[in-house]
Amino acid sequence: MRKTKIVVTIGPASSEAETVRALVGLVDVFRINFSHGDRGSHLAEIRTIRAEARALGKSVAILQDLPGPKIRVGKMAGGSAALAQGSTVVLDASDAEGDSRRIPVNYPLLLGSVERGDMLHLADGVIRLRVEAVSPGSVACSVLAGGVLSSGKGINAPGVELKIEYPTKNDVSHLQFGARQKVDFVAASFIRSAADLRSIRRLLPVDGPMLIAKIEKREAVKAFDSILAEADGIMVARGDLGIEVPIETVPEIQKKIITKCNDAAKPVIVATQMLVSMVSSPIPSRAEVTDVATAIIEGTDAVMLSDETTVGKYPVEAVKMLDRIARATERSPHIYEIPTIAPAAHETGPAIARAACRLADYVGAKAIVAPTQTGSTARRVSMNRPRQPILAICSSTQVARRLSLYRGVVSTVTRQAKTVDWLFGRADVAVEEVGLARKGDLIVVISGTPGVKGTTNHIKVSVVGRKD
């Protein structure tokens, strides 16, 4: 099985039931970008994903990606305008359509945050402006690098301390909708600090979705350690990050983030432009293949597609290519592994999980089976990066879906166990049902005490099909 998880963004190119059906068989998490579309389209996407997943009997998760305080260009006359290098353009918060001399913005606080000499990057950094004069309600800029500017394109202001609210009113509304739909993960966009994450978490229901921090601001890179401590997982959002920081530093930042997430036992997603040439081409570039493989070798839990599956011509083919790259890369002897000698574990659960991984290697086990009520047992095993696949036996479909982001974990749902012996017996049957082992194979089973959450205190080596 493929251990690296695949996250895909659903959109116009992939929202039809037939395409979703094909993707459900390939992916682990569907991302819904709430920066685009409306409530009706999001609801339809959620229902289609869940219906197709039920039909295939597969646990796939839904990740709600909040817009955050994203600064965007307003409506441009005719949809776009050409900005010439050396020209002057004024930014304001008017609702009137813009043109080559005036650009409306959706975030008036930007106009009061910048100063003369500040740089503004538009349309993913293709267009660059320098602030020349600030007036009440408007900012005059010179165009240093021109280009065609379309409605809705993003605006980045690297180094500018923006006066923003977090979360936005729009985000709060989206969170309420997501809670009603029981999404599995929430991705917080454009966070700057752990305090921004806490503001989001206070709005989430108890036992609600896991909180993923998107690292795409310069401030977030500086405050990463405190953000990691607060988050349930991390996304390296390389698009805006590559504008906020010097683009040549993004690979080093990505590697540091992955390493710190692995050390903290928290999942990490690498995102943005992984196979971007497949938006219009049936095959990726060699550089893109290497980029995906590098992230996997460095230790990422998941890789993500955006434009490739939202507006691309080849959404299913792009996912199949990502799957092929991941499977080939996972055979590499250079792929990241947890060091054999690790710091002492002061709690029983993490120690048992680590021991199970080492034991599986010693006896040549085909799989590690982790019956789990909350998902914690399977997560602990996954974070030790075992060579064997991990089968999580869950009593909750919600827990099974949330394990979809963890490297090497495949989930199955069964009834609540009452005894440890029943768990061990069920593990023996389940590992055959999902095709991870056959009769006569060795497996390692690790579990907690049935009915007691958060305990991981049993470990056993079993021979599949043998009655003890």
C-alpha positions in Angstrom: 0.0 0.0 0.0 1.0 3.6 -0.4 1.9 5.1 2.9 2.1 8.8 1.9 -1.3 10.4 2.0 -2.8 12.4 -0.9 -4.9 15.5 -0.4 -6.8 16.8 -3.4 -8.8 20.1 -3.8 -12.2 19.6 -5.2 -13.4 22.2 -7.8 -15.1 22.7 -11.1 -12.9 20.1 -12.8 -13.5 17.4 -10.2 -16.9 18.0 -8.6 -19.0 15.7 -10.8 -20.0 12.5 -9.1 -18.2 10.3 -11.7 -14.9 12.2 -11.1 -15.3 12.2 -7.3 -16.0 8.4 -7.5 -12.7 7.9 -9.4 -10.8 10.1 -6.9 -12.3 8.5 -3.8 -10.5 5.3 -4.8 -7.2 7.1 -5.0 -7.1 9.8 -2.4 -7.2 10.1 1.4 -8.5 13.7 2.1 -10.6 16.1 0.0 -9.9 19.7 0.5 -12.7 22.3 0.0 -11.3 25.8 -0.5 -13.8 28.2 1.0 -12.1 31.1 -0.7 -14.1 30.1 -3.8 -17.6 28.9 -4.4 -20.7 29.4 -2.3 -22.5 27.6 0.5 -24.6 25.6 -1.9 -21.7 24.3 -3.9 -19.8 23.4 -0.8 -22.7 21.5 0.6 -23.1 19.6 -2.7 -19.4 18.7 -2.7 -19.6 17.4 0.8 -22.6 15.3 0.1 -21.1 13.9 -3.1 -17.8 13.0 -1.4 -19.5 11.2 1.4 -22.0 9.4 -0.8 -19.2 8.1 -3.1 -17.1 7.1 -0.1 -19.9 5.1 1.4 -20.6 3.4 -1.9 -16.9 2.3 -2.1 -16.7 1.5 1.6 -13.7 3.8 2.1 -12.9 6.3 4.8 -12.0 9.6 3.3 -11.7 12.9 5.2 -12.9 16.4 4.4 -10.6 19.4 5.1 -12.3 22.8 5.2 -9.8 25.5 4.2 -10.8 28.9 5.5 -10.1 32.0 3.4 -8.6 33.9 6.3 -7.8 37.6 5.9 -6.7 37.3 2.3 -6.3 40.6 0.6 -7.7 40.5 -2.9 -8.2 42.7 -5.9 -11.8 43.8 -6.5 -13.7 43.7 -9.7 -11.8 44.9 -12.8 -13.6 46.3 -15.8 -13.8 43.6 -18.4 -12.4 41.1 -15.9 -8.7 42.3 -16.2 -6.4 45.2 -17.0 -2.8 45.5 -18.2 -0.5 47.4 -15.8 2.5 48.9 -17.6 5.9 49.0 -16.0 6.8 52.6 -15.0 3.1 53.6 -14.8 1.3 54.9 -11.7 -1.7 53.2 -10.2 -4.0 54.0 -7.2 -5.4 51.5 -4.8 -8.6 52.2 -2.9 -11.6 50.5 -1.3 -14.2 51.7 -3.8 -16.8 49.3 -5.1 -16.4 50.7 -8.6 -14.7 48.5 -11.2 -10.9 49.0 -11.6 -8.7 49.6 -14.6 -5.1 50.2 -15.4 -5.0 53.4 -13.3 -7.1 52.3 -10.3 -7.3 49.0 -8.4 -10.1 48.3 -5.9 -9.1 46.2 -2.9 -11.4 44.1 -0.6 -9.5 45.0 2.6 -9.6 48.7 3.4 -7.2 48.2 6.4 -4.4 47.5 4.0 -4.6 51.2 2.9 -3.9 52.3 6.5 -1.2 49.8 7.1 1.4 50.6 4.4 3.9 53.3 4.2 5.9 55.0 1.5 8.5 52.6 0.1 6.6 49.4 1.1 6.3 46.7 -1.6 3.1 45.1 -2.8 3.0 41.8 -4.7 0.0 41.1 -6.8 -1.1 38.0 -8.8 1.2 35.5 -7.0 4.1 38.0 -7.2 4.0 38.5 -11.0 3.1 42.2 -10.6 5.1 44.3 -8.1 4.2 47.8 -6.9 6.0 50.2 -4.7 4.1 52.6 -2.4 4.9 56.2 -3.3 2.2 58.1 -1.4 -0.4 57.3 1.2 -3.6 59.4 1.5 -6.8 58.9 3.5 -8.6 56.0 1.7 -6.1 55.5 -1.1 -2.5 54.6 -1.9 -0.6 55.7 -4.9 2.0 53.2 -6.3 4.5 52.9 -9.1 4.5 49.7 -11.2 7.9 48.1 -10.9 6.9 44.9 -12.7 3.8 45.0 -14.9 1.4 42.4 -16.2 -2.2 41.5 -16.7 -4.2 41.9 -13.4 -7.5 39.9 -13.1 -10.4 40.3 -10.7 -9.9 38.5 -7.4 -6.2 38.1 -7.6 -4.3 38.1 -4.3 -2.2 41.0 -2.8 0.7 40.3 -0.5 2.5 42.9 1.5 5.7 41.3 2.8 7.1 42.9 5.9 4.0 45.1 6.5 2.3 44.7 9.9 -1.3 44.7 8.7 -4.1 45.8 11.0 -6.4 42.8 10.6 -9.1 40.9 12.5 -8.6 37.2 13.1 -10.7 35.2 12.5 -12.7 37.3 10.0 -16.5 37.4 10.2 -16.5 35.4 7.0 -14.3 32.7 8.6 -16.7 32.5 11.7 -19.6 31.8 9.4 -17.7 29.2 7.5 -16.7 27.5 10.8 -20.3 27.3 11.9 -21.2 25.7 8.5 -18.3 23.2 8.8 -19.3 22.2 12.3 -22.8 21.4 11.1 -21.4 19.3 8.3 -18.9 17.6 10.6 -15.8 18.3 8.6 -12.8 16.4 9.8 -10.1 19.1 9.5 -10.1 22.9 9.5 -7.1 24.7 7.9 -6.5 28.2 9.3 -5.1 30.5 6.6 -2.7 33.4 7.0 -2.1 32.9 10.7 0.7 34.9 12.2 0.9 33.4 15.7 -0.3 30.8 18.1 -2.9 33.4 19.3 -4.5 33.3 15.9 -4.9 29.5 16.2 -6.4 29.8 19.6 -8.9 32.3 18.3 -10.0 29.6 15.8 -10.0 26.8 18.3 -12.3 28.6 20.7 -14.9 28.5 18.0 -14.6 24.7 17.3 -17.0 22.3 19.1 -15.6 19.8 21.7 -14.4 16.7 19.8 -14.7 18.9 16.7 -12.3 18.9 13.6 -8.6 18.8 14.0 -6.9 22.2 13.5 -4.3 22.5 10.7 -2.1 25.6 10.7 -1.1 26.9 7.2 2.4 28.4 7.2 2.3 31.1 4.5 3.2 34.3 6.4 6.6 35.5 7.3 5.5 36.0 10.9 4.3 32.4 11.0 7.8 31.2 10.0 9.3 33.2 12.9 6.7 32.0 15.4 6.6 28.4 14.1 7.6 26.6 17.3 4.7 28.1 19.3 2.3 27.6 16.4 3.3 23.9 16.2 2.7 23.5 19.9 -0.9 24.8 19.4 -1.8 23.1 16.1 -3.0 19.5 15.5 -1.1 19.5 12.2 0.7 21.8 9.7 0.4 22.7 6.0 3.4 24.1 4.2 1.5 26.5 1.9 4.3 27.3 -0.5 2.3 29.6 -2.8 1.9 32.7 -0.6 4.9 31.7 1.5 7.1 32.1 -1.6 6.0 35.7 -1.9 6.2 36.5 1.8 9.8 35.3 2.1 12.6 35.2 -0.5 11.6 32.3 -2.8 15.1 30.7 -2.6 14.6 30.1 1.1 11.3 28.1 0.7 13.1 24.7 0.3 15.0 25.1 3.6 11.9 26.3 5.4 10.0 23.3 4.1 12.6 20.9 5.3 12.8 22.5 8.8 9.0 22.4 9.2 8.8 18.8 8.2 11.6 17.8 10.6 10.0 19.7 13.5 6.6 18.1 12.8 8.2 14.7 12.7 9.9 15.4 16.0 6.7 16.6 17.5 4.7 13.7 16.2 2.2 15.9 14.3 1.2 15.4 10.7 2.5 17.7 8.0 1.1 18.4 4.4 3.3 19.9 1.7 1.2 21.9 -0.7 1.1 24.1 -3.8 2.3 23.6 -7.4 3.4 20.0 -6.9 2.4 19.0 -10.4 1.2 22.3 -11.7 2.2 21.6 -15.3 -0.6 19.0 -15.3 -3.2 21.7 -15.2 -2.7 21.7 -19.0 -0.4 18.7 -19.7 -1.1 15.0 -19.2 2.4 14.5 -17.8 4.4 16.6 -15.2 7.8 18.1 -15.6 10.8 16.1 -14.3 11.4 18.9 -11.7 7.9 18.5 -10.3 8.4 14.7 -9.9 11.6 15.4 -8.0 9.8 18.0 -5.9 7.2 15.5 -4.8 9.8 12.8 -4.2 11.9 15.2 -2.1 9.0 16.1 0.2 8.3 12.4 0.8 12.0 11.5 1.4 12.2 14.4 3.9 9.3 12.9 5.9 6.1 14.6 4.9 2.8 12.8 5.9 0.9 14.1 2.9 1.2 15.9 -0.4 -1.5 18.0 -1.9 -2.9 19.1 -5.3 -4.7 22.4 -5.8 -5.1 23.8 -9.3 -4.3 20.4 -10.8 -7.6 19.0 -9.6 -9.8 22.2 -9.4 -9.3 23.7 -12.8 -6.9 21.3 -14.6 -7.7 19.2 -17.7 -6.4 16.0 -16.1 -7.5 15.8 -12.4 -7.6 12.0 -12.2 -4.4 11.6 -14.1 -2.7 14.0 -11.8 -3.7 12.0 -8.8 -2.6 8.8 -10.4 0.8 10.4 -11.1 1.1 11.5 -7.5 0.3 8.0 -6.4 2.9 6.5 -8.7 5.6 8.9 -7.5 4.8 8.2 -3.9 4.9 4.4 -4.3 8.2 4.6 -6.2 9.8 7.0 -3.7 8.7 4.9 -0.7 10.9 2.1 -1.9 14.0 4.4 -1.6 16.5 3.5 1.1 17.0 7.2 1.7 13.5 7.9 2.9 13.1 9.5 6.4 13.0 7.1 9.3 12.8 7.8 13.1 16.2 7.2 14.6 16.5 3.8 16.3 17.9 5.5 19.4 15.4 8.1 20.5 14.9 10.1 23.7 13.3 8.4 26.6 9.5 8.2 26.5 8.1 9.2 29.9 4.6 7.9 29.1 3.6 4.3 28.5 1.6 4.9 25.3 4.4 6.4 23.2 6.9 3.9 24.6 4.6 0.9 23.6 4.1 2.4 20.2 7.8 2.8 19.6 8.4 -0.7 20.9 5.8 -2.1 18.5 7.6 -0.7 15.5 10.9 -2.1 16.6 9.3 -5.5 17.4 7.7 -5.6 13.9 11.1 -5.2 12.4 12.7 -7.9 14.6 10.1 -10.5 13.8 9.5 -9.6 10.2 5.8 -8.7 10.7 3.7 -7.8 7.7 1.6 -5.2 9.5 1.1 -3.4 12.8 -2.6 -3.5 13.9 -3.8 -0.8 16.2 -7.4 -1.1 17.6 -8.2 2.5 18.8 -11.1 4.4 20.2 -9.8 7.9 19.8 -7.2 7.4 17.1 -4.3 8.0 19.5 -2.8 4.5 19.3 -2.6 4.6 15.5 -1.3 8.1 15.5 1.5 7.2 17.9 2.5 4.3 15.8 2.4 6.4 12.6 4.7 9.0 14.1 7.4 6.4 14.5 7.4 5.8 10.7 7.4 2.0 10.7 8.3 0.1 7.6 5.1 -1.9 7.9 1.6 -0.6 7.1 -0.6 0.3 10.0 -4.2 -1.0 10.3 -6.4 1.1 12.6 -9.4 -0.7 13.8 -11.9 2.0 14.8 -15.3 1.9 16.5 -16.1 5.4 15.0 -16.3 6.5 11.4 -15.2 9.9 12.5 -12.0 8.6 14.0 -11.4 6.5 10.9 -11.7 9.6 8.7 -9.3 11.7 10.8 -6.7 9.0 10.6 -6.7 9.5 6.8 -4.0 12.2 7.2 -1.5 10.0 9.0 1.3 8.3 7.1 1.0 4.6 6.7 -2.5 4.2 8.3 -5.4 2.4 6.7 -8.6 2.3 8.8 -11.5 -0.1 9.2 -14.6 0.4 11.3 -16.1 -2.3 13.6 -18.2 -2.5 16.7 -16.9 -1.3 20.1 -14.7 -4.0 21.8 -15.4 -5.2 25.3 -12.3 -7.3 26.0 -8.6 -7.3 24.9 -8.9 -10.9 23.7 -11.7 -9.9 21.4 -9.5 -7.1 20.0 -6.7 -9.5 19.3 -9.1 -11.9 17.6 -10.6 -9.1 15.5 -7.1 -7.9 14.5 -6.3 -11.3 13.1 -9.4 -11.3 10.9 -9.3 -7.6 9.8 -5.7 -7.7 8.6 -6.8 -10.4 6.1 -9.9 -8.5 5.1 -8.0 -5.5 4.0 -5.3 -7.5 2.3 -2.3 -6.5 4.5 -1.4 -10.0 5.5 -2.3 -13.7 4.8 -2.6 -16.8 6.9 0.7 -17.7 8.5 2.1 -14.2 8.4 3.2 -12.5 11.6 1.6 -9.3 12.8 2.1 -7.0 15.8 -1.0 -5.9 17.6 -0.9 -2.9 19.9 -3.9 -1.6 21.9 -5.3 0.1 24.9 -7.8 -1.2 27.4 -11.3 -1.3 25.9 -13.5 1.4 27.3 -10.7 3.4 28.7 -9.6 6.3 26.3 -6.0 7.3 25.9 -4.4 4.1 27.2 -2.0 2.1 25.0 -0.6 -0.6 27.2 -0.9 -4.0 25.4 1.4 -5.5 22.7 1.3 -8.9 21.1 2.9 -10.8 18.2 0.3 -13.0 16.4 0.3 -15.5 13.5 -2.6 -14.8 11.2 -5.1 -17.7 11.2 -3.6 -19.5 14.2 -5.8 -20.1 17.2 -4.0 -19.5 20.4 
